[in-house]
Amino acid sequence: MANQPNKSAAGTNIQKVKQQNAQSAQAGAAGQFGTEFAAETNVQEVKQQNAQAEARKSQNSSK
């Protein structure tokens, strides 16, 4: 491949990736993702489901 300053060895457009990363960082800082899901998570329910799954796994492995 010819030496192209805006392309990686794999042919990726470096400037486009940098732009997408910057947009993603801004979206994350604005709380569009991540915190939204965390706020909807019932921690106690998840812990209970995990405990039940572990109990089933140990029950099945002892058979």
Wavefront OBJ file of the C-alpha trace (Angstrom):
o trace
v 0.000 0.000 0.000
v 1.273 3.472 -0.804
v 2.067 5.709 2.129
v -1.224 7.484 2.846
v -1.063 9.777 5.890
v -4.771 9.512 6.762
v -4.973 5.727 6.489
v -3.798 3.047 8.895
v -1.964 -0.058 7.680
v -5.351 -1.786 7.527
v -6.804 0.992 5.396
v -8.855 2.639 8.137
v -9.554 6.352 7.733
v -7.821 7.672 10.860
v -9.468 11.112 10.776
v -12.934 9.569 10.569
v -12.224 7.299 13.538
v -10.922 10.232 15.588
v -14.068 12.195 14.740
v -16.323 9.288 15.729
v -14.425 8.838 18.991
v -14.830 12.538 19.798
v -18.569 12.366 19.101
v -18.873 9.259 21.244
v -17.028 10.922 24.116
v -19.355 13.924 23.917
v -22.424 11.683 23.918
v -21.085 9.813 26.938
v -20.376 13.047 28.766
v -23.927 14.160 28.072
v -25.195 10.991 29.762
v -26.971 9.618 26.713
v -25.788 6.091 27.436
v -24.551 4.167 30.425
v -26.068 6.195 33.234
v -29.490 5.833 31.655
v -29.296 2.056 31.929
v -27.705 2.126 35.364
v -30.603 4.185 36.686
v -33.059 1.537 35.491
v -31.179 -1.390 37.030
v -32.566 -2.942 40.191
v -29.371 -4.056 41.911
v -31.110 -6.287 44.445
v -33.036 -8.085 41.718
v -29.870 -8.687 39.708
v -28.078 -10.056 42.785
v -31.002 -12.364 43.484
v -31.049 -13.618 39.891
v -27.305 -14.210 40.001
v -27.628 -16.179 43.231
v -30.397 -18.318 41.747
v -28.311 -18.981 38.631
v -25.319 -19.997 40.753
v -27.524 -22.321 42.811
v -28.835 -23.967 39.646
v -25.317 -24.356 38.275
v -24.029 -26.047 41.434
v -27.152 -28.201 41.569
v -26.653 -29.353 37.968
v -22.940 -30.021 38.408
v -23.544 -32.327 41.383
v -25.768 -34.644 39.356
l 1 2 3 4 5 6 7 8 9 10 11 12 13 14 15 16 17 18 19 20 21 22 23 24 25 26 27 28 29 30 31 32 33 34 35 36 37 38 39 40 41 42 43 44 45 46 47 48 49 50 51 52 53 54 55 56 57 58 59 60 61 62 63
